């Protein structure tokens, strides 16, 4: 069994908006470099995101 220390990174998935608004934040204006769509979520990665966060999310998706 592996004895490597596991780092848990909290991740919050925001629900897709059902209504469009006239105000657009800078988050909405920037386009993601990668988008993963599943049956229950849409995950967007932007340039500059830490690689550990991507690895953690991918491991969680793989285990489901």
C-alpha positions as CSV (number, residue, x, y, z in Angstrom):
1,X,0.0,0.0,0.0
2,X,1.3,3.5,-0.9
3,X,2.4,5.8,2.0
4,X,2.3,9.0,-0.1
5,X,0.7,11.9,1.6
6,X,-2.6,12.8,-0.1
7,X,-3.5,16.4,-0.6
8,X,-7.3,17.2,-0.7
9,X,-8.2,20.3,-2.6
10,X,-11.7,21.7,-2.1
11,X,-13.5,22.3,-5.3
12,X,-16.8,24.0,-5.8
13,X,-18.8,23.3,-9.0
14,X,-21.2,26.1,-9.8
15,X,-24.5,25.1,-11.4
16,X,-25.1,26.3,-14.9
17,X,-27.2,29.5,-15.0
18,X,-30.8,29.1,-16.1
19,X,-31.3,32.8,-16.9
20,X,-29.0,35.1,-18.8
21,X,-28.1,38.4,-17.1
22,X,-27.0,41.7,-18.6
23,X,-24.0,41.9,-16.2
24,X,-21.0,39.9,-17.2
25,X,-18.1,39.5,-14.8
26,X,-14.5,39.1,-16.0
27,X,-14.8,35.4,-15.2
28,X,-17.6,35.2,-17.9
29,X,-15.6,37.2,-20.4
30,X,-12.5,35.1,-20.3
31,X,-12.7,31.9,-22.4
32,X,-11.6,28.6,-20.8
33,X,-8.7,26.7,-22.2
34,X,-10.5,23.4,-21.5
35,X,-14.1,22.4,-20.7
36,X,-15.2,19.0,-19.5
37,X,-18.9,18.3,-19.7
38,X,-20.6,15.5,-17.8
39,X,-24.2,14.5,-17.2
40,X,-24.3,16.6,-14.0
41,X,-21.6,19.2,-14.3
42,X,-19.5,21.4,-16.6
43,X,-15.9,21.9,-15.5
44,X,-13.9,24.7,-17.1
45,X,-10.1,25.2,-16.7
46,X,-8.5,28.6,-17.4
47,X,-4.9,29.3,-18.3
48,X,-2.8,29.5,-15.2
49,X,-4.7,27.0,-13.1
50,X,-2.4,24.9,-10.9
51,X,-1.6,21.5,-12.3
52,X,-2.4,19.8,-9.0
53,X,-6.0,21.1,-9.2
54,X,-6.5,19.6,-12.6
55,X,-5.0,16.2,-11.5
56,X,-7.3,16.1,-8.4
57,X,-10.4,16.8,-10.5
58,X,-9.4,14.2,-13.1
59,X,-8.8,11.6,-10.4
60,X,-12.2,12.3,-8.9
61,X,-13.9,12.0,-12.3
62,X,-12.1,8.8,-13.0
63,X,-13.2,7.2,-9.7
64,X,-16.9,7.9,-10.4
